[in-house]
Amino acid sequence: MTDETISFEDFCKVDIRVGTIVEALPFPEARTPALILMIDFGADVGVKKSSAQITGYYGCEMLVGRQVMGVVNFEPRQIGPIKSEVLTLGFKDEAGLVVLANVDRPIPNGNRLI
């Protein structure tokens, strides 16, 4: 349990949506090994760029077409030469490597976590 709690209204401010990775590229300029992901979050949000430190388990070729979850309403963040527009969600495993958060069945891009 964390020391800080938030209200349900605070949680509702976080816009988490599902999207499909349409392009994945190496990101050699990143300080920590990362990939650049282009994620299609549907008509309302569009295709957004994300820098994701997921190279422990994922290569570019295995990511295209995969659905992931991301926070789409953070301010863009400059990471080296790119602006990361979304926070791609994942969890660290026992080895400290990131495992992507995703849905277990295909759903339309842009659906919001409820």
N, C-alpha and C positions, 0 to 999 in steps of 0.2 A: 504494500500500500504506500502511496506517496503521501507526503506531508501536506500537500496542497490539494484542495478540492475546487471544482468549478461548478457553476450552475448549469442546468440544462440549456438555458438561454446562451451561455458562453459556448457550449458544445455546438449548438445550432449555427453559430457563426462560422464554424469550420466547414468548408465546402469540399467534401470528399466525393470524388466521382470515379467511375470506371472508364477506362479508355483502352484502345488497342495500339500497341507499338507498331508504327508504320515504317520506321527507320531506326537503326541503331548503328552508331559510329564509334570508333575508338576516340579517346580524348587524351592524347599523350601530353597535352599541356597542363593537365590537372596535377595538383600537388600530391593527392592521394589517388591511386588507380581508380579510374571512373570511365563510364561510357556516356555518350550523348544520345539521348532517346528523343525521338519525335513521336508524340502520343496523340492519337485522334480521340478527343473527348466529345465528339458529336457536334451537331449543328450549333447548339447554344454556346459552346466554349471554343470549339475549333481544335486545330492541331497546335500543340504546345511543346516546347523544348524543355528537357530536364537533364541535368547532370546527375548521374546516379552511380554511387560507389558500390557496384554490384559485381565486380569482375571476379570475385572468388568462385562463384558458381555459374556465371552467365557470360557467354560470348555473343558478339553481335549477331551471328548467323542463327542462333537459337531463339532470339527475342522477337523478331518480326512476326506479327500475327498474334502475339500473346497479349491477353488482357491483364491489365494491372490497375491498381488503385492509386490515386494521387490527390493531394490537396491543391485545388486550382485557384484559391483566392489568397494566396500569399503574395506579397510584393515580389516582383522579379529580383533575383539575386545575381550579382556579377560574380562569376567563377572563372577566373582566368580570362580568356578572350570571348567567352559566351555569357549570355544572360539566361539563367535557369528560371523558367516561368512557372514551374510546378514542382512540388515535392513528391517524388515517387515514394510510396510507402513500402517498408520492409521491416524485418525483425532480425536481430543478430542471433545466430545459433550458438551452440556450445563452443565452437571454434572461433567465434567472433566474426563470422562471415555473414553477409546480409542475404536473407531469403526474402524474395518479393512477396508482398501481400497481394492476393488476387481473389477472384471469385471462383467457385467450383463448377459453375455452368456458364455458358455464354449468355451475356445479356447485352442490350443495346448500349453502345457507347454514349456516355454522358449521364447515365443513370446516377443519381445521387444516393449516397449512403443515408439510410433513414433509421 
